[in-house]
Amino acid sequence: MCRSHCDCQWYHAERGERPVTETAIPLPDRLAAPAAGWTVDTDVVVVGSGIAGLSTALRYTRSTPQGRVVLVTKDTISNGSTRWAQGGIAAAVAPSDALTHMVDTMAAGAGMCDAEAVRTLVNEGPDALRWLLDLGTAFDRGDDGALALTREGGHHAARIAHAGGDATGAEIERALTAAVRAEPRIEVIEHAFVPDLLCGPNPEHAMRGEPAERPHAVCGATVHVMGEGRRDGVGAVRARAVVLATGGMGQVFGATTNPAVSTGDGLALALRAGAGVRDLEFVQFHPTVLWLGSEARGQQPLISEAVRGEGAFLVDSSGRRFMLGEHELADLAPRDVVAKAVARAMEATGSSHVYLDARHFGSDTWRGRFPTILASCLEHGIDPVHDLVPVAPAAHYASGGVQVDLNGRTSLRGLYAVGEVARTGVHGANRLASNSLLEGVVFADRIARTIAEEPPTRTWPAEFDAGGLVDPSIVPELRAIMSRHVGVLRDGAGLAAAAERLAELAGSGARSVEAGVPAWEATNMLTVAAVLTRAATARTETRGAHWRADHPGSTQGRREHVTVELRRGRPSSYTIPRGGPKRLRSGPLVAALGEEAGVLAARTVMEALHEDVAFGPGQCRLPAGIGVDVTSVATIPETQIRTGHIVARAGGVVAGLPVAEAAFWQVAEGVVEVRREAADGDEVKRGDTLMRVTGRTRDLLTAERTALNLLTHLSGVATATRGWVTAVAGTRARIRDTRKTHAGLRVLEKYAVRCGGGVNHRFGLGDAALVKDNHIVAAGGVAEAVRAVREAHPDVPLEVEVDRLDQIEPALAAGAEEILLDNFTVAELREAVTLVAGRARLEASGGLTLTTAPQVAATGVDYLAVGALTHSSPALDIALDLEN
């Protein structure tokens, strides 16, 4: 094994994760393989030659003038899953479509997408599409020369570019392959299998004085060339970084749209190295795969969603259009919805399939728009021009995978993952159609730039114990187990039966099995099957593509991600809440207030929001981030988008626009567009629009009250402060607040004071010292109290509160830097200013009013401290108006 298998439950507990659960399925820590007979050094190893792998290799060589890549592929360079992609590549080419694309992606993901990843995909998507165009990809165009864009399931707009009608993947693969072959710094090794990753100690941990052996770093891969590549036999490719781009795992099921090479190799490689996989239970079953009979196995022909996007519809064996009324988009609903409806229709009619009706297209549309699908149907004796097309669900896409960040980094130094093998957070519980090709290009670019700009420190492989294998003869039974128990419909009993039988297969032993591709693939498939079964068992709810017959509803508890790792060769799972603290470290408040204050303010907003959504029906208390506005959910479609105007109903000074934005941002998880028409500190008049917010209508109305509560209060504070600032204009005095703030709102209220033109006094009891009357009594005198503070905290600002003139001189003598003159008359203030003569700053406090403020300021004091600014200022009337 590459990583240490110590008891890490403390580690997960520190991150808010639920305890690890292990299953009894024993899996090899490493594959048995011949010793390496050759070695090559390079900068980056890319494993896989689909859109993700080819894009990563090209982007890396174009990001660095000398970087070298070895690209390893199990078959020929062009024979991966990409070439089979029919529908197209989704991108918000029109800027106005970006938010809708995000909303559609989030809706398809059934509440499990990472909004930041979705935003990254959508915002960087148009540039990725342009890059493919620049490489020479011949996308289809309309009569006007513009890209011919279409729709697929789950999309509310035509944003999908396609090529050759329904041969998009093949055209993209052609263009990328040509570019890779033309790049001399990319060495392509075809017909090559990667048994395992090379791992060694992490040098960065050693430099920090931490145990170098935990966690390990990845520093290359073993490669077995199957007699047809430029190298032969097993070798070792050593590198700074390894990028897994190995595609999916569809071959662990009996029927799949995936090619024969999709045996989950990259997932197994990462697991054996010590990385975790997340959301693996969300296997997407494509609802319309050509049904070839109950005995058909392996790769099945796909009938693209683009066919339904052009107007085809589903019917059951009795001719009923069962998608009508099932979803607002009917036959263009997200894939998980359609797959479940197909399964229910099959069960209701006792049929093994349903039908796709596209007879109304006519021959010209079939030949021009879907020539590949037409040829596939005709090859199997079906003429879709005149016949109904029999279809049934089949394993199609893994929405989960190796856990990575937005730059493709895994938990292991030097290991990256991209494409279907990776879990970026874009797809959540169910991938939106045609987002996968886009994801491959967008995140390939991010990985390439990350490696070029921050190359991992080179390390060297460690020695490993001999590995194990399983017998390839188990594969047919493994596929049958997975299709029966871990397929479209799952339940606890079936998952337990699958785990038990997989454990038996794993423990059956394979000492006499010859090391080679069949045994390596079988071992990888067993590893992936066991981990997938573990993940599906851990999620006791139905969500997205994960359908549990024994738990048909989605849980009301907090949404959690299931992560699975290999511990001592056994699948172990833990759960972590979706989102988490990192969400607080981005967004409008951090931008406005800085990270420290911004995170504190964001937490305040989150807690205020939770007061509105803390309870479900029957006043059942819910965990943070889970409750909903039941009225909005009941009355407003999930994907409806509206623009709301934040409007001043009275004149004043605005403060808290980033705070209100943060409320909308947190509810919408960043899937929102905000345009500010005013800035904090501006004076506004009745009827002025302060901000426009566009997002899901549900989100706007859920966040409305929290956003306005904070915005109206802070604007009231700023407006009151401006009144005091105006009152002392022309003097040297500044208006200053106190600690008389509302619980939990200090950071925000003091920010509002600054927006109004005032300045802040100390934030808390630790950033400045204020010696008051009780301190003086307890210490035995003002001098004693000041000296004690100075000795204990020589660098802390020090202020002394006095209520008599005769206390000023002792305070100055003891070293006071500021003196708070409490409840002094105007005459006494003048005398105090003369007495101090600039030796300390002076603050007037107590009994102040707007009427007397000019006189007080004219005495020469430096500050007027007004506690009522934050504690008692009336709110400024502001409202949210939705556009019709």
N, C-alpha and C positions, 0 to 999 in steps of 0.2 A: 504493500500500500504506500501511496505517496504521502499520506498525512497521518499524524498521530491520532490514535483512537482513545484518547483519555475521556473521562466522564465530563462532558461539556454542559451538563444541565444548568450549572451556574451561569454559563455564558448566555444561554437562551433566556433565563430568568431576568438577567440584567436588561435584555432588550424587550421585555414584556411578552415573551413567547411562552406558550404553554408547553408542558413537559414533553420530552421525547418518548415516543412509543416505538418499540421494536417488534418486528415479526420474526418468525422462526425460519424464514427462507434463507438458506446459506448460499451465498454467491461468491464466485472467485474474486479475490482482490486484484488479480492481475491475470492476463491471459497467458497460457503456456505458449511459447514461441521459440524458434531457434535463436541463437545468439546473433547479434548484429555482425554482418560480414563487411559492411562498408559504412563510412561516416561522411557526412557533408555538413558544413556550417553555413548558415544564412542568417538573415535578420528576422524574417517572419515565415512561419509555416502556415499555410491556409489549407484546411482539410475540407474539400468539397468544391464542386465546380458549377453550382447553380448561380442564380443571379446574385446571391449574397456573397459567395466566395469569390467569384470573378470580379465583382465590384470592389471588394476589399483589396484584392491584389492590385487592381488598376489604380484605385485611389491612393494606396500606399506609395506606389512607385511615383505617382505624380505629386505626392506630398513631400518627398525627400529626393535630393538629387542623386544619391548613391545607393539607396536602400534596395535590397535584393529579397525576392520572395520565391519560395518553393511551394508550388500549388500541387496538392496530392488529390487524385480523384480515383474512386473505386472502379469506374468504368471508363469510357471515353469522356473527354472534356464536356461533351454536349449532352450526355445521357443522364441527366438528373431530373428532379421534379419540375424545374422551371419550364422545360420544353413542353410539358403537358398542360401548362396553364392556358386555359382557353379564353376566359372572360376578359381580362385586361388588367390595367393598373390604375388605381384610383388616385386622383390628385385634385386639390381645390385650385384649379387653374384660374378661376375668377376669384379675386380677393374677397368678394362678398360671400363666397361659398365656404370660407374657412371655418366659420363657427358652425355652420350646418354640418360640415364634414365631421367636426369634432363631436357634435351632438349625436349624429348617426353612429359613430364609432362607439361612444359611451353607451348608447342605448343597446346596441348589439352585444356589448360586453357584460350586460346584466349586472351592473354595479361593481364589477371587479377590475375595471381598467385603472391604470395609473394615469391620472389626468395630465400630469407633466409629460409623460411619454406620448400621450395622444396629441397634446399640443405640439410637441417636437415633431412628430410624424407629419402632422397637417401643415405646420408652418414651413417645414423644410422640404415638403413633398414636391411643390412646383419646381424648385431648383433641381431636385433629383430627376424629375421627368425631363427637364431641359437638358440635363447631362446625358441622358440616354439618347435624346434627339441629336445632340452634338456628336455622339459616337456613330451616328448613322442608322439608328433604329427607325424603320419605316412604319410609323403608325398610320392607320387609316385616316384619310382626310375627306371632308365634304367637298361639295362643288366649289365652295368659296376658298378652298385651300386651308381652312382651319381644321384643327383636330376634330375628328368625328367622335363625340363623346356620347356615352350611353349610360343606362342605369342597370343596377342589379339589386338583389334582395337587400333590404335594409337601408338603401340609399334614397334620400328624398330629392336628389338632384342628379342631373346627367353630368357625371364627373369622371367617367371611366374611359380611358383611352385604350384602343385595341388595335391589333395589327392582323392583316390577313383574314379579316372577319373574325375568326375564332382561333387564330394561331398566334396569339400575342406572345406567349412564353417562348415559342420556337424562334420568333423574330428577335426578341430581346437576347436570347441565348446566342443567336448567330452574330449579332453586333458585338456583344461582349467577348465572345470567343475570338473573333477576328482581331479585336483590340489587344487581347491578352497575348495572342500568338505573335503579334507585331511588337511586343515589348520585350527587348532582350534581357531585362533584369528580372523577368519572371520565368522560372523553370517549371514546366508542367510535367508531372510524372503521372501518366495514365495507368489504368489497370493496377492500381496500388491500394492496398488495404493498410489501415493504421491500427495495429493491435492495441497499443497503449501509448500514453503520454510519458515523456521523460520528466522526472521531477527531481528537484534537489532542494537544499536548504535556501530559505529566503534571506539573501544577504542584507536586506534592509532591517530585518528583525535583529540580526547579529550586531549591526551598527548601533542599534538603539539599546543594546544590552539585553534583549529579550531572547528566549530560546529560539535558536535558528531553525530547529526542526519542526516548529509548529507556528503557522501552517507552512507547508512546503510551497515552493514556487515551481511553475512549469517552465521547462527549458528545452522543449523539443518533442519529437515523437518518433516512435519506431515505425518503420514503413516496410511492408512486404510487397515487392513488385512481382506481379504474376507472370513473369516471363515475356511480357510484351512491351515493357517500358524501357527507358534509357538505362535504368539500373536493374539489377536482378537480385532476387532473394530478399532476405530481411536486412535492413540497414537502419541507421540512426541519423535523423536530421536534427541537428542541434540549432537552437535559435533563441533570440531574446523573447519572442512572443509566438504563441500558437493561437490561431483563430479557427474555432470550430464553425463550419458552415455546411454541415452534413445533412441538412434537411430533416425529414420526419421519421416516423416510426410505424407507418401504416401497415407494414408487412407483418406486424404481430397479430393482426386480425385476419380472418378468413377471406373477407372481401374488402378491397380498398381501391381507391383511385391512385394510390402511390405506385411508382415503379418498383421493380424488384430490388433496387439498391437501397430502398428506404427501410432499413432494419434497425434503426435507432442507435447506430454506432456512436454518434457524437454524444448522445445522452449517456451511454454506458461509459465512454471514455472519461467524461467529466465526473461521473459518479465514482468511478474507481480511483480517480485522482484526488477525490475529497470534496468536490464542489457539490452544492445542493441544487435540486431541481424544484421548481415551484409551479403550482397550478396545473400539474400534469394530468389531473383528472378531467380537465376540460378538453376532451377529444371531440373535435367537430366531425360529425357524420354528415356527409353531403346528402341532401334529401333526394337528389335526382341523378342516380347512377343507373346506367342501362342495365336492366335485369336480364341476365343470361341464363336463368334457371337456378334451381335450388342447390345444384351441385357445383356451381361455378366458384372458383377459388382464385386468389391472387389479384392482380390488377384488373379492374373493370373500367369500361369506357365511361367517362364523365359526360353528362349532359349539362352544359354550363348554365348558371343562373341567368346569363345574358339572354338565353332563349326566352325565359319568363320575362326578362326586362323588355323584350320586344313584343310581348303580348300573349305568350303561351300560358296555359293554365293547367292545373292539376285536377284530375277527376278520379274517383274510386272505381271499383269494378262495376258498380251500378250506374256510373255516369254522373254522380253527384260532385259538384264543385265544392269540396269540403273546406277549402281555405277561405271561402266567403264567410265573413263574420268571425273568423278565427283571429284576425289581426287587422289593424287599420290599413295595412299595405297588402292584405290578402295574399296572393301568390308571390308577392315580393317582400314578404316578411323576412326577418333575419333567419339564418339557417337553422338555428336551434328550434325556433318556433315551427318552421316547416317540417323539419325532420320528425319532431314529436307528433305533429298532426298527421303526417304520412303513416307513422307507426300505429297511431290510434285508428286510422282509416283501414289499414291492413287487418288489424285485430277485429274491428267491427264487421268486416265483410268476410273474414276468414281467408283472405287472399295473401299471397306472398309478395305482392307488388301493387302499385297504383299505376296511373297512366298520365302522361304529359300530352296535352292536346295542342298541337301547333299546325293543324291541317289548314287553317285559314291563312297561313303565311303565303302559300303558293310556292311553286318551284323556284321562282326567281329569288325570293328572299332566302330560301334555304341555300341555294347555290352561291349567292353573293355574300351573305352575312355569316353563314355557318357551314362552310364547305367541309371542314374537318369532321364536325359532328355528323353531317349528312353521310359522309363516306363511311364513318364508323357504323352508323345504323344500317346502311345498305349492306355492309360486309356481314352483318349478323341477321340479314333477312328481313329488316324492318325498313319500310319506306315512309318516313315521317311526313312526306307531302300528302300521303293518302291514309296513313295508319296512325293510330294512337301509339305512343312510344311507352313501353313498359319500363318503369323505374322503381327503385327501392333505395333506401339509405345505405351508405357504405363508408367506412373509415376514410377520412379525407385529410384532416389537418390537426396538428397539435397546437392548441392555443398557448399551452404552457411549455416549459423547457428549462434549460439551464438558467439560473437566476443571474441577471446582469444588470448593471446600472445604465444610465443614458449614454455612456460611452462604450458599452459592450463589455465592460470588465466584470469578470466573475470574482468570487471570493478568493481565488488563488492568483498570486502574483504571476503575471505573464500569460494567463489564460483568458481568452476572449471568446465570445460566441455571438453569432449573427444569423438572422434568418429563422427558419422554422425550428431549429434546434434551440434557439434562445427564447427566454421569457423576458421581454422588454417591459411588459405591462401594457402594451398597446391593445392587445386583443381581449384581455379580461377573460370572461367565462365563455366567450363565443366570438370568433373572428368575424368582422364585417367583410363581406365579399370584396375581393380585389385590393385589400389593404396589404396583403402579404408581400407582393412584389415590391410595392412602395417601401415597406418596412425594410426589406433586404437592402435596397439602395441607400436609404436615408441613414441607417445605422452602420452600414459598411463605411460610409464616408466619415462618420464620427469615430469609429474604431481606427481607421487609417490615420486620421489626424492625431488622435490620442497617442498612438504608438510612435508616430513620427516626432511629435512634440515632447512626449514624455516616455522615451524608450525604457523598458524595464531593465534593471541592472542584470547583467548576464550572470548566470550561475551554471553549475555543472551537475550532470545526473548523478544520483546516488545509486548504490547497489540495491537490488530487490530480491526477495525470495522467489522461488519458482511459482508459477501461476497454475491455474486450473482451467478446465474446459467442461462443456457438457456435450452430450452426443447429439449430432445434427438430426438424428432420427426422431427427436422429441418435437420438432417444429410443427408438424401437422397437428399433433394433439395440443400443443401450446396455442396455436391459432384457434382451434375449436373451443378451447377453454375461454379464451379472451372474447371471442365472438358471442359465446353463449352467456357468459356471466359479467363481462365488463364492456359490453357493447352499448347499443343505443339506450337500452333499459336495464337498470341495475337494481339490486337490492342487497341487504345485508347478508342474507343466507347465501346468495349466489357468490358474492364477493369472498365470503369465508370459504366456500367450497373451492373457488379459484385459488385462493392463497394456499389452501391445504394441498391441492394437487400440484401447484407450482413448486411448493417445498419438496414434495416427493420427487418431482422431476429433477430438481436441483440436487437432491441428496442421493440420486441413483448412481452417481459416480461415472466417471468417463476416463479412467486411467489409460485405457488402450486406444482412446480416440486420437487420431492423427492431428497434430497442429496444422491448421490451414484455414482458408476462408470459410468453408462450411461450418466448422466447429466454432470459429471466432464469431461468425454471424449468429449462430444458434445461442451462444453464450450471451452475446449482447441482447438478443431478443428476449431471453429469459430474464436478464437483469431489468430491462425496461418493463416487461410484463409484470414482474414482481413489484417494482416501484410504482407503476401506474395503479395496480390493484391496491397497494398500501394507501395511495393518495385518495382513491375513490372510496375506500373504506372510511377514511378519516372525515370526509365531508358528508355529514348526515343531513343533507338537505338537497332539494332540487334547485339548481341554478344554472342558467345558460345551457351549455351542452352536456352538463352532468345531470342525468335524470335518474333519481332514486324512487322506485315504485313504493318503497316503504317509508319514504319521507317526501311526499309529493309537493310540499310547499317550501318556499324559501324561509329561512329562519328569521325570527324577529330579533335575535341576538346580533352582536356585532359581526360584521362580515370579516372573515379571516382568510388568509392565504395558507394553504397547506404546503409545507416544504418537506422534501424527503431527501435524506442522505444515506450513504452506506456507512454503517458503523460495525466494525469487525465483520464485514462481509454481509451484513443483514440490513434490510431497509428499515430506517428509523424516521419517524415523522414528527414534526412539531408545527404549531400554527402561530401565526403572527397577525395582529390586526392590520387591516387594509389601511393604507395611508401612514399614520404614525407621526412621530415628532418632526421628521424631515419636512412635512408639509408646512410647518410653522416657520421654516427658515427661508421661505421664498414668498413672493407676493408683494402687494403694494405697501404694507406697513413696514416691512424690512427696508424697502427702497426709500421710504419717507423718513424713518426714524433711526436707521442703522440696525445692525443685527441684534445687538443686546436688547435695546429698548423695543425694537420691532417685534422680536419674538415674544417678549412679555406682553406687548399690546395685542398681538395676534392671539395669544392664549386667552386674554381677557375677552376678545371678541368671540372666540370659540365657546368659552364658558357662558357668555351671554346668549349665544345662539342655542346652547343646550337647554337653557331655561325654557325656550319655546318648543323644543322637540324632545324634552326629557321623558315624556309620557306617551304611551300608546293608548289604544282604546281601553276603557275601563280604568284609566289612570295607572296602568302598569308601567313602572319605571323602566326605562331602556338605557343601555350604555351610550356613552357619548358618540355622536356621529351617526346614529341609527334612526332616530325618530323622524317622522315626516309630518308635514302639514296635511292632515287627513282631508281637509276640504279641497285643497289644491289638487291632491292626488286623485280625488274622486271626480273632479270636474274638468280637469285639464289634461289633454293627451301628453304622454311622456316627452314627445319630441317637438311639441309646439314651441316656437321661438317668438318672443316679442321684445320690443324696446320700451323701457320705462324711463320717464323723465323725472329727475330729482329737481323739484321746483320750490323756490322760496315763496312762502305765503306772507312773509313780512320782511322788512328791511333790516339789515344788520351786517355783522362780520361773520363770514363762513369759516368754520374750522372742523376738520374731521372727514374731509372727502376721502382720503386714503383709508380711514377707518370704515366708512360706509362701503367703500369698494371692497375692503377685506371681508366684510360680512357676506356680500354677494359672491366674492371669490371663493370663500370657504364652503358655502353651501353648494356652489356650482363646481367645486373642485378645479377652479381655474378655467372652466369652459364658459367663458363670459367675455364680452368685449365692452370696454368702458371708455367713454370719451368725456373728459372733463371740460366743461364750459367756463369754469371759474377755478381759482386757486385758493387754497387756504390762506386766510389773511385778507382776502378781497372784501371790499364793502359791496353788498348786493342790495337790490331793491325788490320789492314785491313783484312777483311774476317772473323773475329771472330764472332761467334753467341753469342749474349748477353742474349737472352731470347727466349723461345719457348712458344707460346700461342695457345691453342686449344679451339675452341668454334664454335658457329654457324658462318658460313662463312659471312653471312650478317653482323653480329656484328663486326667481325674482320675488314671488309672493311669500315664499318661506323665509327669506332673509329680510323682507321689507321692514318689519317692526324693529328688529334688532338694529338694522342699519340706521333707521330714522331715530330710534331712541338715542343712539350715541351721537349721531350727527346733529340733532336738534340741541342736545345738551351741550356739546362741545362748542357749537356755534353760539349758544347763549353765553358761555364762559368768555369766548373771544369778543363777543359784542359788549359785554359788561366791561371787560378789560380795556377795550378801545375807548369806552366812555371815560374811564379813569385816566388813561393816557392823554386823552384830549384835554381833560381838566387841568393837568399839570404841564401842558405844553408851554414852552418858553422858559422853563426852569431846568435845573440840572437833575431833578429828581426822576427816578425810574419807579414804575409800579411793579411791586413784587408780590408773589403769592406766598402761601404758608403750607403747612402739612394738613390743613383742614380740608381734606379731600374725601370723596366717597370711597368706600371699601372697594378695592380692586381697580379703581379708575385713576389712580394717581398719575401714572405715566401719561395717560391721555389728557387728563385735565390740565396738567402742567404744560403739555404741548399746546393746548388751546390757548392758554395764557400767552405763550410766545406768539401764536398767530394773531392775537389781539394787540401785540406790541409791548407786552410786559416781559419781565424776566423772572426766572425761577429762583426761589430760595432752595434750601437743601431738600433733596428728594426723600431721604430717610434719616434714620438715627446713626448711620455709620459714615456718611460722606461729609459731614460737618458737625462741629460741636456747638451746642447752644447752652451756656450755663444760665439756668433760671433760678428763681428765688428758692425753690426747694433744694436745688443742688448746693446753693450757698449755705443754707441752713445745715444740711447734712455734712458739708465739708468744713464748716466752722468759719466761713467768711468767703468773700468774693476772691481775695487774693489766693487763698488756699485752694479754692476750686479751680481757678485758672491755671495755677502752677501744676496741679495734679493732672489736668488734661494735657498740658504741654509736655510733661514728663512721659506720659503714657503714649501720646500721639503727637509727636513734634511736627508732623507735616499736615495735620488735619486743619482746615479753616476753623477759626475760633471766634464765636460771638458771645457777648455777655448781655443778658437782659437786666436793665436797671429801671427802677421806678422813682428814683430820687436823684437830684443833681449831685449830692455828696458821694454817691457810689461810683461816679464816672472816673474820678482820678485813681482810686485803687484798682479799678478794672484796667485802665491804661497802664498803670505801673506793673501790673501782673502780666501784661502782654496781650491784651485783647486786641484783635484786628478789626472787629466790628462791635458796635454797641447798639443794642436794641432799646430805644427809648419808649417805654411802655406807658401809654395813657398820659403823656406830657401835654401841657397846654401849649398853645402857639408861642406864648412868651417864654415858657420854659425851654421850648425847642430852640428858640433863637439863642438863649443863654448857653445851652448845651453846645451848639455849633461854635459859639465863640470860645468856650472853654476847651473844647477838643482841638480846635485850630488845625484840622487836617491830619491829626495823629492817628485817626481811625475812621472808618466809614460809619455813618450813622443811619439808622433805620427808625422811622416813626411808625408806631403800631398802636392800635386800640383807639376806639372812639372816632375813627375817621369816617367822613361822609363825602359825597361828591361836592357838596356845598363848601365844606371846609378844606377840601384837598388843595385848591390853589394857594390858600394861605399857608398851609403846612409846607407845601413844596417850596414856597418863597423863603422859608427860613434857612434854606441851604442844606437840608438833610439830603442824603444820597438816595434813600428809598422810602417809599410808602408801602408798608406790608398790609395787604387787604385779604383777609381770610375768606370773606364772603364771595370773592371771585369764583372760587372753585366749589364752594359749599352751598351757596344760596342763589346763584344767578338763574334767572328764569330762562327756559328753553326758547330757542328761536323757532318759529313755526315753519316747518319744511315738510313737503309731501312727495309721494311717488305717484305719478300718473302714467298708466299704460297707454300706449298708442292703440287706436282702434285698428 
